[in-house]
Amino acid sequence: MLTLTLIVFPLLVAIGLFFIKDGKWAGNLALATALIEFGISVAALVQYFLFCHCLLLFHLEWLADYGISLKFGIDGLSMLLILLTTFLIPIIIYSSLGQKIQRSSSFYSLIILMQAGLIGVFTAFDGMMFYIFWELTLIPAYFIAAYWGGENRIRITLKFFAYTFSGSLLMLIAIIYLYFRTPLPHSFDHIWLYASNLNPGEQLWIFLAFFIAFAIKVPVFPFHTWQPDTYVTAPYSGSMLLGGLMSKMGLFGMIRWMIPITYTELTRTGGFFVIFPVIGIVYASLIALRQDDLKRLVAYSSVAHLGLVAAGAMTLNAIAMQGAMIQMVSHGINIVGLFILVQYIEARTKTRSIAELGGIALKAPRLAVFFMIILLGSIALPLTDGFVGEFLILLGMFKYNAVFAAVSGLTIIFGAVYMLWMYQRVMLGNTKAATEQISDLNWKEMIPLIAIVIMVIWIGVAPGMFMKLAENGVGQVIGIIR
């Protein structure tokens, strides 16, 4: 029942929040809901580790004549991303509480609705349920960016919607086609979809449909063009949701659905499709080097880091796939921390231009320290969260293809260059007009950053629990494809 509770509880609260007129009360209720949801996810983790390393399954027949059932479960893959979701949502909500937000009850309702949709995606073991919750997450993401976003938000969010909806439509067609290729009686159950009887030609187009849908969501080059503008235009809470959580849907979909169903095609084509995320790593890193806007720089760094994760997952190597799962968690934590810090800087200086900033460490040393720790996690310094996943990905990729591994390793080098260059210009040196009167972080602002720093260090120093969850989940996928 914990699995069902994780979905239904936020869904019901999200509906109720729409009817609350007091914005402050709505924000506090949303935060309380998110914290309770985190507690439920921890209870599920305890049950998983102490009582069984099995699937925490909820299964109820729904439209039995059409092979659709309410089948949701938590395994190692799901658990990692559920913990990430329930950990970050309270931080995202808390970071927005002090802001003036129009129709704030609707804003917080959409965030909680997003949480329900994300957990539905990560726990779905029925293809149609996966698609329904996949589409459900698009609704709050679109309205948060379109209503509370910045300049040109309508044009930019329409582009975001067009990209993601087109990919979703391809995925739906593929799922329905797979349904008719399952043994009689047809079913959308994941086990039946895995067993679809596909010839090589069918596997190719099913693979392409899934790959495009998931590559858009990550995003992977060349399907990334919606991402930088959307991240920059969306309010900070929206950017955190998109970068920290929504991007993980595509990566998770690759491992849960695309690889087990079309692994023969992925093996047959060799490294051809791995080329795309590898190109994205270098491309996004080079563009990040030329950015003056702090938020846009973080957006392009996300493309580079997620490209590495996608490349690792598509190698079909157990070590690289395990690293990809851990790196999903690390990236989500790091990018939300970076967006929070950029939000604090812009709120104080009224600018995101790197050229207009400088000397912040002289005036706000606490902000500078938090920024440095999270930045070090982002560039994969040993003993930080970013190192564990990236090391495993590169180790597995070297076994797969040494050239791809060498090129992918550039993400660490380039990342260190543009992030440390940015830190030097923003935090060090002499103060400028925008930073002369900047104030340091107060204790309320430090609360979410302390939580993030704890995770940066915990995963980097003692990653055992996360490694075990990833190993269990990836082991099931490898068992299917071999």
HELIX and SHEET records of a PDB file:
HELIX    1   1 LEU A    2  LEU A   17  1                                  16    
HELIX    2   2 GLY A   23  LEU A   50  1                                  28    
HELIX    3   3 ALA A   64  TYR A   66  5                                   3    
HELIX    4   4 GLY A   76  SER A   96  1                                  21    
HELIX    5   5 SER A  104  THR A  123  1                                  20    
HELIX    6   6 GLY A  127  TRP A  148  1                                  22    
HELIX    7   7 ARG A  153  PHE A  180  1                                  28    
HELIX    8   8 HIS A  190  TYR A  194  1                                   5    
HELIX    9   9 PRO A  200  LYS A  217  1                                  18    
HELIX   10  10 GLN A  227  THR A  233  1                                   7    
HELIX   11  11 TYR A  236  MET A  240  1                                   5    
HELIX   12  12 LEU A  241  MET A  246  3                                   6    
HELIX   13  13 SER A  247  GLY A  253  1                                   7    
HELIX   14  14 MET A  254  MET A  258  3                                   5    
HELIX   15  15 ILE A  259  ARG A  268  1                                  10    
HELIX   16  16 ILE A  275  ALA A  288  1                                  14    
HELIX   17  17 LEU A  294  ALA A  313  1                                  20    
HELIX   18  18 ALA A  318  THR A  349  1                                  32    
HELIX   19  19 ILE A  354  GLU A  356  5                                   3    
HELIX   20  20 ILE A  360  LYS A  363  1                                   4    
HELIX   21  21 PRO A  365  SER A  378  1                                  14    
HELIX   22  22 ASP A  385  TYR A  400  1                                  16    
HELIX   23  23 ALA A  402  SER A  408  1                                   7    
HELIX   24  24 LEU A  410  MET A  427  1                                  18    
HELIX   25  25 TRP A  443  VAL A  461  1                                  19    
HELIX   26  26 GLY A  464  ILE A  481  1                                  18    
SHEET    1   A 2 LEU A  56  LEU A  63  0                                        
SHEET    2   A 2 ILE A  68  ILE A  74 -1                                        
END                                                                             
